[in-house]
Amino acid sequence: MGIKRREESGAMNLSIIAGSLMQRVSEDHPDAVAREYEDKDDNKKTKWEIPYSSIEGMITGVEFKDGDFGEQVIITITDVDEVYKVYMPTDSRYFIDLAKKLPNVDLTKEVELFPYDFEGDNGKPVKGMSVKQEGEKVYSYYYDADRKETINGLPQPDNDWKTSYDNDDWKMFFIKERKFLKKAVQSVDFSSVVSKPKAKVSTSVPEDLEGNNDDLPF
């Protein structure tokens, strides 16, 4: 799949909306899809975008930036000819999920990022970031699936969280978790990225995710 449109900065900017990577384009683009939204002043507006389901390439940088809608993390995925910048809020499940898996990513190899957002069997939203390398899923660095426990220093709720935590307690916990993960991501050394295979975005759905929730948690 070829992508020929480039931003003035030389990078293609992508945001994550409802589980899709969105490239903003002009209304007359043949692949443009309209999306209504509200700006910071609650005015209804329309954006024209192209949705993609995944992006594949080398992660070559991460930066954090404050904006009108809060702090954003910018993931740079690049090769010799193309640069993609994926924007997501640091308080989103997309960032939290990716940050938990990043320590297990081999930065010298190509990676696929696949954001997801759907309704679970219990009716609650399920969202996050699936990560794959060489066809294999990358799991959280901070969770031992065999022992079913948090590891490697990730903050966890107090032992009595089931009976004592209210909304404010959970807000404070998630802020603490997010600050921990942000610091961990900022400490990642990208100097080991030597080779840079071609980065690409895709509209295809990985076979083991299509209609199959057994892949969760990612």
Backbone as a ProteinNet text record, in pm:
[ID]
protein_1_A
[PRIMARY]
MGIKRREESGAMNLSIIAGSLMQRVSEDHPDAVAREYEDKDDNKKTKWEIPYSSIEGMITGVEFKDGDFGEQVIITITDVDEVYKVYMPTDSRYFIDLAKKLPNVDLTKEVELFPYDFEGDNGKPVKGMSVKQEGEKVYSYYYDADRKETINGLPQPDNDWKTSYDNDDWKMFFIKERKFLKKAVQSVDFSSVVSKPKAKVSTSVPEDLEGNNDDLPF
[TERTIARY]
84.2	0	87	68.6	149.6	74.9	145.6	87.8	175.1	116.3	195.7	181.8	73.1	54.6	146.7	216.2	305.9	272.3	293.9	273.8	391.5	375.8	482.7	608.3	591.8	705.9	780.8	726.5	785.8	731.6	646	589.1	439.2	385.7	240.9	191.1	100.4	45.2	-79.5	-83.8	-196.2	-245.2	-375.6	-435.1	-513.5	-552.3	-629.5	-769	-869.3	-1008.7	-1088.9	-1154.6	-1243.1	-1175.4	-1049.8	-979.5	-920.3	-922.1	-864.2	-758.3	-655.9	-557.3	-614.4	-616.9	-680.9	-579.3	-579.1	-498.7	-591.7	-566.1	-651.6	-620.6	-725.6	-710.8	-813.8	-808.9	-906	-1037.3	-1144.1	-1276.9	-1286.9	-1208.2	-1217.6	-1129.9	-1062.2	-981.6	-1074.1	-1042.3	-1133.1	-1158.1	-1067.8	-1084.7	-1130.4	-1163.7	-1198.1	-1329.1	-1330.8	-1450.7	-1477.6	-1602.4	-1637.3	-1655	-1607.1	-1627	-1662.1	-1775.4	-1814.8	-1753.2	-1717.8	-1658.8	-1688	-1655.4	-1671.5	-1535.2	-1512.3	-1385.6	-1386.9	-1280.8	-1269.6	-1376.1	-1441.7	-1550.4	-1688.1	-1692.3	-1815.7	-1885.8	-1810.5	-1866.5	-1856.8	-1965.7	-1964.5	-1893.7	-1800.6	-1724.3	-1709.6	-1655	-1636.3	-1491.7	-1435.8	-1303.1	-1317.3	-1225.3	-1221.7	-1093.4	-1109.5	-996.9	-998.3	-882.8	-871.5	-840.4	-923.9	-898	-807.3	-718.2	-632.5	-643.1	-622.6	-637.2	-505.7	-392.2	-264.8	-152.8	-41.4	80	196.1	285.4	393.8	525.8	628.6	759.5	845.5	943.5	1034.9	991.7	985.8	964.2	1099.4	1108.5	1237.6	1237.5	1127.2	1126.1	992.4	994.8	874.3	894.1	794.6	801.2	664.9	666.2	544	524.9	398.2	369.9	234.2	227.8	100.9	24	-108.6	-192.3	-321.4	-412.6	-540.4	-625.7	-607.7	-689.6	-608.3	-500.2	-419.3	-289.8	-218.2	-88.3	-103.5	-20	-18	118.4	118.7	244	250.4	367.7	387.3	486	438.6	521.6	569.1	699.4	754.1	787.9	732.3	760.3	816	932.4	1002.8	1081	1122.1	1217.6	1299.1	1372.1	1458.1	1377	1258.9	1182	1058.6	1004	876.8	887.7	814.7	806.8	660.1	618.1	481.9	488.8	398.5	388.8	247.5	239.2	111.7	87	-22	-56.4	-164.8	-147.2	-252.2	-240.8	-352.9	-347.7	-277.1	-200.4	-131.5	-227.2	-350.4	-447.4	-539.4	-502.8	-584.6	-536	-626.6	-588.7	-489.2	-490.5	-395.3	-251.8	-227.9	-92.6	-56.9	-147.1	-117.5	-82.9	-160.7	-138.2	-5.1	22.9	149.2	267.9	256.5	366.7	400.1	298.5	323.2	396.3	381	443.4	577.5	601.3	720.8	851.7	869.4	995.5	1020.6	916.6	932.6	945.8	948.2	964.7	1113.4	1154.2	1290.6	1296.5	1361.2	1361.7	1442.3	1517.5	1592.3	1509.7	1384.6	1299.6	1169.1	1109.7	983	872.8	781.7	671.2	540.8	432	299.2	217.6	158	68.3	-73.1	-162.6	-300.9	-394.4	-438.2	-532.3	-667.5	-735.3	-866.8	-962	-1089.9	-1194.2	-1325.9	-1377.4	-1502.9	-1576.1	-1697.2	-1778	-1758.1	-1722.1	-1699.4	-1828.4	-1816.3	-1933.9	-2018.6	-1956.4	-2030.1	-2089.7	-2076.2	-2131.4	-2040.9	-1925.9	-1833.3	-1732	-1682.9	-1585.7	-1452	-1392	-1260.5	-1170.5	-1066	-977.1	-833.2	-742.4	-600.7	-519.5	-398.1	-307	-246.5	-280.3	-217.5	-81.7	19.2	155.1	206.3	265.5	320.9	459.6	543.5	672	694	730.6	755.9	639.3	517	397.8	359.7	438.1	412	363.2	266.7	216.3	320.8	324.9	408.8	319.1	356.2	273.7	331.6	255.8	296.9	423.1	513.6	635.4	604.9	488.2	454.3	351.5	328.2	228.1	275.8	271.8	304.9	175.2	150.4	24.6	11.8	122.7	116.8	78.8	139.8	110.3	-4.1	-46	-155.5	-127.9	-10.4	25.2	109.1	103.4	181.5	327.6	418.8	561.9	637.6	767.5	859.7	824	765.7	749.1	628.7	542.7	424.9	334.8	288.9	199	74.7	22.2	-100.5	-187.2	-317.9	-408	-377.3	-423.1	-408.5	-486.2	-451.2	-513.6	-664.2	-711.6	-855.3	-931.9	-878	-940	-1082.7	-1113.8	-1248	-1355.3	-1320.1	-1419.8	-1405.5	-1285.9	-1263.4	-1246.6	-1219.7	-1189.1	-1316	-1315.9	-1421.6	-1363.3	-1439.6	-1393.8	-1266.4	-1257.6	-1138.8	-1015	-1032.4	-920.2	-868.4	-961.5	-921.2	-854	-903.3	-839.9	-695.7	-673.6	-538.3	-448.4	-505.1	-425.6	-383.8	-477.9	-445.8	-347.7	-354.1	-254.2	-115.4	-109.5	17.5	72.1	-15.1	26.6	76.6	2.7	40.2	174.9	198.6	325.9	441.3	417.9	520.1	554.3	451.2	472.9	535.6	494.2	554.7	704.5	742.5	884.2	960.1	897.8	962.2	981.6	881.5	890.7	998.1	1005.7	1105.6	1248.2	1264.7	1398.3	1442.7	1353.9	1386.9	1496.6	1597	1709.2	1683.2	1663.5	1636.6	1763.3	1880	2004.6	2036.2	1967.5	1992.1	1923.7	1840.1	1770.1	1868.7	1912	2012.1	1947.5	1893.6	1826.4	1684.1	1630.6	1497.9	1416.5	1351.4	1268.7	1150.6	1090.1	984.3	864.1	818.1	698.6	576.5	464.8	344.7	222.5	112.9	-13.9	-103.6	-197.4	-278.6	-423.6	-512.8	-654.5	-698.8	-606.2	-641.7	-647.2	-724.6	-737.8	-659	-566.7	-494.5	-590.4	-557.8	-649.2	-689.4	-595.7	-628.9	-707.4	-737.5	-822.7	-960.7	-974.4	-1099.2	-1206.9	-1299.5	-1409.8	-1367.8	-1252.4	-1203.2	-1152.2	-1220.3	-1179.9	-1082.2	-1044.2	-953.4	-814.4	-787.6	-657.3	-639	-742.7	-735.8	-699	-627.3	-573.1	-450.2	-426.6	-314.7	-185.5
-119.6	0	123.6	214.4	333.8	453.8	539.4	663.9	777.1	869.6	971.9	1109.6	1131.8	1261.9	1275.6	1389.5	1413.6	1547	1559.3	1685.7	1777.7	1907.4	2002.9	1969.6	1913.4	1879.1	1757.8	1690.3	1568.5	1445.3	1460.7	1346.9	1341	1220.7	1203.2	1192.2	1279.3	1279.1	1192.3	1105.4	1014.9	1026.7	1033.4	1030.7	900.4	868.2	746.4	785.8	748.1	778.1	649.4	612	494.4	370.2	348.7	228.2	231.2	345.7	358	466.5	445.1	548.2	639.5	770.3	864.8	961.7	970.2	1069.1	1180.2	1302.9	1413.6	1453.5	1466.6	1502	1608.4	1656.4	1754.5	1686.1	1764.5	1710.5	1643.1	1690.4	1637.1	1513.6	1465.3	1343.8	1226.1	1141.7	1031.1	930.3	919.9	823.9	889.3	1018.2	1091.9	1044	1034.7	999.7	1113.9	1160.6	1273.1	1225.2	1306.8	1278.7	1408.5	1409.7	1528.2	1523.8	1641.5	1650.2	1787.8	1805.3	1934.7	1988.5	2118	2178.8	2215.5	2281.2	2310.8	2408.2	2477.4	2569.3	2507.9	2376.8	2300	2333.3	2385.7	2410.6	2284.4	2247.5	2128.4	2156.9	2068.4	2084.3	1948.2	1951	1828.3	1816.4	1697.4	1666.7	1561.5	1565.6	1466.9	1386	1254.9	1168.9	1038.2	973.2	837.3	745.1	642.9	552.3	435.2	398.3	280.2	196.2	67.9	-19.5	-46.3	-31.7	-59.8	15.9	23.4	81.1	-10.4	-28	-123.6	-58.1	-74.8	-17.6	-14.3	75.2	86.7	201.7	176.7	285.5	353.6	481.4	550.2	668.6	695	805.3	821.5	877	907.6	1043.7	1130.4	1259.4	1293.7	1382.1	1424	1573.7	1612.3	1752.4	1791.9	1908	1960.3	2030.1	2011	2073.3	2125	2170.1	2225.5	2123.4	1995.9	1890.8	1802.9	1858	1781.9	1732.8	1651.9	1603.7	1493	1500	1399.7	1332.2	1204.8	1136.3	1119.6	1138.8	1129.4	1016.8	912.5	796.9	813.2	814.8	826.7	689.1	659.2	534.4	574.1	521	575.4	470	508.9	433.7	535.8	494.5	586.2	694.9	660.3	753.1	811	744.4	786.5	805.8	904.8	928.8	942.8	866.9	874.1	916.3	1003.4	1044.3	1012.4	923	878	950.9	1027.6	1107.5	1036.7	1036.6	983.8	1051	1073.4	1132.9	1039.3	1096.5	1011.9	948.4	1002.5	941.2	843	805.4	710	567.6	471.8	331.8	291.7	361.9	330.9	351.1	466	492.4	399.8	384.2	300.7	158.9	104.4	-31.9	-42.5	54.2	52.3	68.2	158.4	182.8	58	-21.8	-143.6	-249	-244.3	-344.2	-299.4	-168.2	-115.5	-176.1	-202.6	-262.8	-400.8	-468.8	-600.2	-592.7	-471	-452.7	-447.8	-523.5	-517.3	-400	-291.6	-169.8	-182.5	-290.9	-311.3	-383.8	-418.8	-492.5	-418.3	-449.8	-390	-431.3	-341	-366.8	-325	-392.8	-352.5	-305.4	-187.2	-133	-136.4	-192.6	-210.8	-163.1	-37.8	9.6	-59.1	-81.6	-145.6	-77.8	-84	-22.9	-89.9	-172.4	-241.9	-267.8	-314.7	-344.4	-489	-510.4	-645.1	-720	-846.2	-930.1	-875.9	-802.6	-746.7	-609.9	-567.5	-438.3	-320.6	-344.5	-236.5	-220.5	-96.9	-75.5	-142.5	-197.4	-259.7	-188.8	-124.5	-53.3	-64.9	-49.5	-59.4	-65.8	-120.8	-127.5	-266.7	-337.7	-465.6	-439.4	-515.4	-497.9	-633.3	-635.4	-760.2	-736.5	-839.7	-841	-979.2	-982.3	-1107.7	-1204.9	-1151.5	-1234.2	-1278.6	-1240.2	-1281.7	-1162.5	-1188.6	-1083	-1043.1	-914.4	-862	-834.9	-890.5	-877.2	-773.5	-742.7	-644.3	-687.9	-594.8	-615.8	-616.1	-566.1	-543.5	-641.9	-750.9	-846.6	-988.7	-1070.3	-1212	-1289.6	-1339.5	-1407.3	-1539.4	-1607.1	-1735.2	-1715.9	-1617.9	-1591.6	-1492.2	-1431.4	-1333.4	-1220.9	-1160	-1051.6	-946.2	-825.6	-714.1	-731.3	-698.3	-714	-589.8	-589.1	-485.8	-344.5	-335.5	-206.2	-124.2	-177.1	-100.2	-78.1	45.7	70.3	-17.6	-55	-132.4	-82.4	-104.3	-55.4	-120	-55.1	-113.5	-244.3	-326.4	-457.5	-451.3	-342.6	-332.4	-252.8	-247	-163.9	-206.7	-335.1	-383.3	-323.2	-294.2	-244.5	-96.5	-39.5	97.3	202.2	162	260.5	325.7	460.9	532.8	594.3	676.3	732.7	815	891.3	973.2	887.4	777.4	686.8	630	591	535.1	639.6	764.3	871.2	892	893	911.7	793.6	672.9	555.5	560.6	592.6	594.7	706.3	818	923.8	873.1	803.4	747.5	646.1	560.2	461.3	528.8	630.3	700.2	771.2	834.3	902.7	801.6	686.8	582.1	537.3	512.2	463.3	570.2	695.6	803.7	811.8	805	810.9	693.1	576	458	474.8	528.3	549.1	652.9	758.6	863	811.5	701.9	647.6	550.2	522.2	427.1	484.8	405	446.4	399.4	495.6	462	459.3	473.8	472.5	335.6	231.1	96.2	72.3	167.4	152.1	182	77.1	91.9	80.3	-37.1	-56.3	-4.6	43.4	101.7	47.6	-68.2	-120.6	-30.6	-47.8	40.7	39.1	157.2	170.3	178.8	127.1	131.3	128.3	184	173.9	79.8	17.2	-86.3	-74.2	-117.4	-122.8	-265.1	-359.9	-499.2	-529.2	-630.6	-673.2	-802	-808	-932.7	-1049.5	-1163.2	-1277.3	-1322.3	-1318.6	-1370.9	-1272.4	-1153.5	-1058.6	-1051.7	-1095.6	-1079.9	-1170.1	-1108.4	-1184.4	-1277.5	-1251.1	-1343.6	-1264.1	-1274.5	-1200.6	-1279.5	-1400.2	-1481.3	-1420	-1321.7	-1259	-1161.9	-1138.7	-1043.4	-1113.9	-1047.4	-913.7	-913.9	-803.5	-796.2	-769.8
0	0	0	-97	-103.2	-48.2	22.1	71.6	19.8	-54.9	-121.2	-57.8	17.1	79.6	199.2	211.1	323.3	387	516	584.5	554.3	579.2	552	630.7	748.9	832.6	780.6	679	627.6	694.9	793.6	865	843.6	840.2	836.4	979.5	1019.3	1154.3	1161.5	1261	1280.6	1424.3	1441.6	1574.9	1589	1712.3	1736.4	1782.3	1703.1	1732.9	1724	1833.5	1835	1778.4	1815.1	1775.2	1636.6	1568.3	1434.3	1431.4	1349.7	1323.1	1216.2	1243.4	1152.7	1093	960.5	889.6	841.3	882.6	842.1	697.7	616.3	475.3	439	315.8	268.9	232.7	231.2	204.1	67.6	-29.7	-165.7	-189.6	-83	-99.4	-127.8	-226.4	-263.5	-151.8	-55.8	53.7	183.3	178.7	300.4	361.4	494.6	570.4	669.2	673.2	761.2	904.7	1000.1	1142.1	1213.2	1281.6	1357.2	1497.3	1547.3	1680.4	1738.6	1866.1	1932.4	1971.8	1943.7	1981	2129.2	2176.1	2319.3	2368.2	2274	2309.3	2285.3	2266.4	2245.6	2114.1	2016.5	1884.1	1799.9	1732.5	1648.7	1517	1482.5	1359.3	1290.4	1170.3	1093	1047.8	1065.2	1012.9	903.9	809.1	702	717.8	727.6	762.7	682.9	682	628.1	745.4	770.9	882.8	843.2	932.9	916.1	1043.2	1028.6	1144.9	1216.5	1148	1214	1145.1	1212.7	1154.7	1188.6	1091.3	1107.4	1068	1148	1118.8	1243.7	1245.3	1358.4	1449.4	1578.8	1674	1695.7	1656.9	1663.9	1759.2	1825.2	1920.3	1989	2108.1	2184	2250.4	2240.3	2308.2	2367.4	2465.8	2533.2	2511.8	2490.9	2460	2516.9	2582.1	2634.4	2522.9	2521.3	2419.6	2478.9	2391.5	2436.4	2510.8	2478.1	2538.7	2633.5	2687.7	2781.4	2719.5	2795.4	2750.5	2646.2	2543.6	2437.2	2434.3	2395.9	2366.7	2215.1	2159.4	2014.7	1987.8	1923.8	1889.6	1745.4	1724.5	1589.1	1534.3	1418	1347.4	1211.2	1177.1	1060.8	984.4	862.2	782.9	704.7	606.6	533.4	463.5	410.8	328.8	396.4	495.2	552.7	703.9	752.6	896.1	934.5	1033.6	1086	1231.9	1272	1411.6	1461.6	1559.3	1613.9	1745.5	1750.8	1868.9	1950.1	2083.1	2170.9	2307	2376.6	2510.8	2608.6	2700.6	2797.7	2898.2	2909.5	3000.7	2928.6	2805.3	2729.6	2752.9	2733.3	2745.7	2637.3	2523.6	2417.2	2465.6	2529	2578.7	2694	2790.5	2907.3	2863.9	2770.7	2723.4	2649	2561.5	2487.9	2581.9	2678.1	2771.5	2852.5	2885.5	2962	2879.4	2747.7	2660.6	2603.5	2603.3	2538.4	2588.5	2719.6	2763.5	2703.3	2657.4	2595.1	2443.5	2388.9	2244.5	2210.8	2110	2057.2	1959.8	2000.3	1919.3	1790.7	1774.7	1651.2	1546.4	1581.6	1489.6	1462.6	1349.5	1311.3	1408.4	1433.3	1525.4	1460	1494.7	1448	1567.3	1552.7	1654.3	1599.8	1679	1635.8	1746.8	1743.3	1846	1831.4	1942.7	1936.3	2033.4	2000.7	2083.5	2046	2136.1	2108.3	2239.5	2228.2	2346.6	2387.3	2513.4	2562.9	2589.6	2626	2651.6	2766.1	2857.8	2971.4	2940.2	2813.9	2773.7	2799.8	2860.9	2890.5	2776.9	2754.4	2647	2677.4	2574.4	2583.2	2482.7	2531.7	2440.5	2487.2	2393.4	2424.5	2297.3	2308.2	2195.1	2184.2	2078.5	2051.2	1986.8	2029	1977.6	1930.6	1811.7	1759.2	1700.9	1711.7	1645.3	1586.3	1458.5	1388	1404.8	1402.5	1411	1550.5	1650.7	1788.2	1870.5	1958.6	2045.4	2149.4	2177.7	2284.4	2405	2519.7	2639.5	2735.2	2837.9	2936.8	3010.8	3028.3	3106.3	3256	3290.6	3430.7	3485.5	3414.1	3462.6	3437.7	3541.9	3531.4	3514.4	3392.5	3363	3437.6	3462.2	3532.6	3679.2	3742.7	3883.4	3901.8	3789.3	3791.2	3890.7	3875.4	3965.6	3895.1	3948.2	3897.2	3937.3	3844	3869.8	3822.1	3845.6	3797.7	3843.9	3963.2	4026.7	3986.1	3899.8	3860	3981.2	4003.9	4117.9	4110.4	4225.7	4231	4346.4	4336.3	4442.6	4576.8	4683.7	4817.4	4826.2	4922.7	4936	4957.9	5017.5	5046.8	4940.9	4816.7	4713.4	4681.3	4695	4660.1	4750.2	4872.4	4967.6	5000.3	4976.8	5024.3	4914.6	4790	4686.5	4631.2	4628.6	4560	4432.6	4361.2	4234	4250.1	4358.5	4380.5	4404.1	4477.3	4500.1	4368.7	4281.8	4153.3	4065.6	4069.7	3993	4036.8	4167.6	4220.2	4182.4	4187.3	4151.5	4005	3916.3	3773.8	3739	3810.9	3790.9	3831.2	3944.9	3991.4	3891.5	3839.2	3741	3613.7	3568.2	3445	3460.2	3573.2	3596.3	3598.9	3657.9	3660.6	3518.7	3437.4	3301	3212.3	3230.9	3153.4	3180.6	3306.6	3343.1	3281.9	3282.9	3225.1	3074.9	3006.7	2861.5	2830.1	2910.6	2887.2	2903.5	2975.8	2998.8	2889.4	2792.8	2686.1	2596.9	2566.4	2481.8	2338.6	2247.3	2108	2023.1	2086.2	2010.5	1952	2002.4	1950.4	1817.5	1774.9	1646.9	1536.2	1468.5	1361.9	1226	1194.4	1066.2	1075.2	962.2	962.2	844.6	859.2	750.6	723.6	608.9	563.2	656.9	693.9	776.6	687.3	733.1	651.9	741.3	691.3	761.4	685.2	754.2	692	734.1	645.9	678.1	707.1	704.3	728.5	876.7	914.1	1053.1	1071.5	1170.6	1194.5	1211.3	1150.1	1148	1287.4	1383.6	1516	1600.1	1545.4	1616.6	1554.7	1430.8	1358.9	1418.1	1492.1	1550.9	1660.9	1724.3	1826.1	1944.7	2057.9	2177.9	2263.6	2218.8	2298.1	2304.6	2219.3	2216.5	2332.5	2412.9	2522.5	2653.6	2747.3	2731.5	2642.8	2571.1	2479.1	2555.2
[MASK]
++++++++++++++++++++++++++++++++++++++++++++++++++++++++++++++++++++++++++++++++++++++++++++++++++++++++++++++++++++++++++++++++++++++++++++++++++++++++++++++++++++++++++++++++++++++++++++++++++++++++++++++++++++++++++

